[in-house]
Amino acid sequence: MRIISTLLILLIIGLVVVGFYRGWFRVSGGDSANHSHVTMSVDQAKIRADKNKMVNDIRDRTSTPSSSAPLRSQTTSPTMTPGDASTNK
């Protein structure tokens, strides 16, 4: 149970770090008279835009085969015996 709790806390910390890096969260503060205030804002439109972009990227990658990965053919290539290698020189 302790490992699950630790992983959950690390996941939350990672999400907060990524959120600040991507601009999803903002913290601002100020002073007025004898009061200090801190405001945290969440940019929901940016979160939705990043989520939609990620979903579209994943969909594009899974729907079309990658050009960098060669497709394997169904036929087997001919094998060479040690005697054949010396005749190809």
Buried (B, 14 or more C-beta within 10 A) or exposed (E): EEEEEEEEEEEEEEEEEEBEEEEBBEEEEEEEEEEEEEEEEEBEEBBEEBEEEEEEEEEEEEEEEEEEEEEEEEEEEEEEEEEEEEEEE
